Amino acid sequence: MEMEALHKKLLLGMGLKEEDFLLFDGKHVTYEYDAEKGVRLYDPYYRTSYNEYIGMDGWSVWSTETDTFISEVFGAAKAEAEKREKISRGKSGEELAQALEKKFGKKDK
């Protein structure tokens, strides 16, 4: 799919990578441009590296909206998961099983 340099620059600014441009087929992955709003991505199956919200209609927000809500939420969740993983790392499966039995009691068979 042919793409103007300005449009590529705006899409890159939204978080896409160069290799994502190979996925633009005009049907399953495409975009549209508006002189005032910028570009928005159509990628209903998340084939590209775009990691923000894509609506039910398959479209992202316009590039001028700079929506980063999803990456902020997932960033905080990922940081918390990594913190908890570090706390539990080093414990053997047996130790974890004992801790669960202690907390929830032994399951009757």
N, C-alpha and C positions, 0 to 999 in steps of 0.2 A: 504494500500500500504506500503510495507516495505521500510524503509529509513535508510541510514547510519547516525550515530551520527554527523559526520562532515557535511553532507548535511543539516541536521536539524539546526545545528549551523549557517551555512551560510544563510539559509532561515530566521531564526530568526533575523539575522543581517540585513536582507533586510526589516524588519518591520513586518514579520508575527508573529502570536501569536500561542501558543501551540494548542489551540482549532482548528486552521486552518488545522492542520495535519489530522484531522478527515475527511476533505473534499477531500483529495487527493484520487482520484479513478482511476488514470491512464488514464482517458479519458477526462473528463471535467476540471479537475484540476490535474496537474502533474508538473514535473520539469525535467531538465536535468543537468548533471554535466560535467564539463570540468576541467581537472587538472590545466590548466593555467587561465581560465576565471572565474572559480567558478561555481555557479549555476544560472539558470534562471528559472523563473516561467511561466508555461502555465496556464492561468486563464482568458480566453476570456470574461467571464461573470462577472468578479470581485466578485467571491463568497468568496474569502478570505479577510482578513483585509489589504492586500497590497494596499497602497494608492498612488503609483507612476504610471507613464504611462505604459500601456500595449498596444503594437502595434496592428495593424489590423490583424496580423497573430495570435494574442492571447498570444504572448510571451513578457515577461518583458526584461529589459536589464540584462546583466550578473552582478552578485554580485560584481565583482571587479570594475565595472564602477561607482558604488556609485552615481547613478543618483537621485537627489532630486529636480529636477526642479519643478515638479507638486506640491509637498508639500510646496515648497518655495512660489510659486505663490498663491496657495490656502491659505497658512498661512497669507500672507500679505492681501489678499482679505477678509479673515475671520476677521482679526484684524480691518480692515476698517469698515466692516459691524457691528461689535460689537460696535465700536466707534460711528457710526451713530445711532445705536439702542439706546445707552445711551442718546444721545442728544434728540431723539424723545420720549423716554420713559417718561411716566408721563402725556403726552398730551392725552386728551380724543379724541374719535372719532369725536366729534363735533368740537373741536379745529383744528384737522387735516383737516376736511372738509372745515372749514372757511379759513384755510391757502391755500388750493388748489383753492378754489373759488377766493380768492384774487389774487393768482398768475396767474390763467388761465381764470378767468372770469366764470360767471354763465352759465351753459349749457342751451340753449333754448330747450323747450320741444315741 
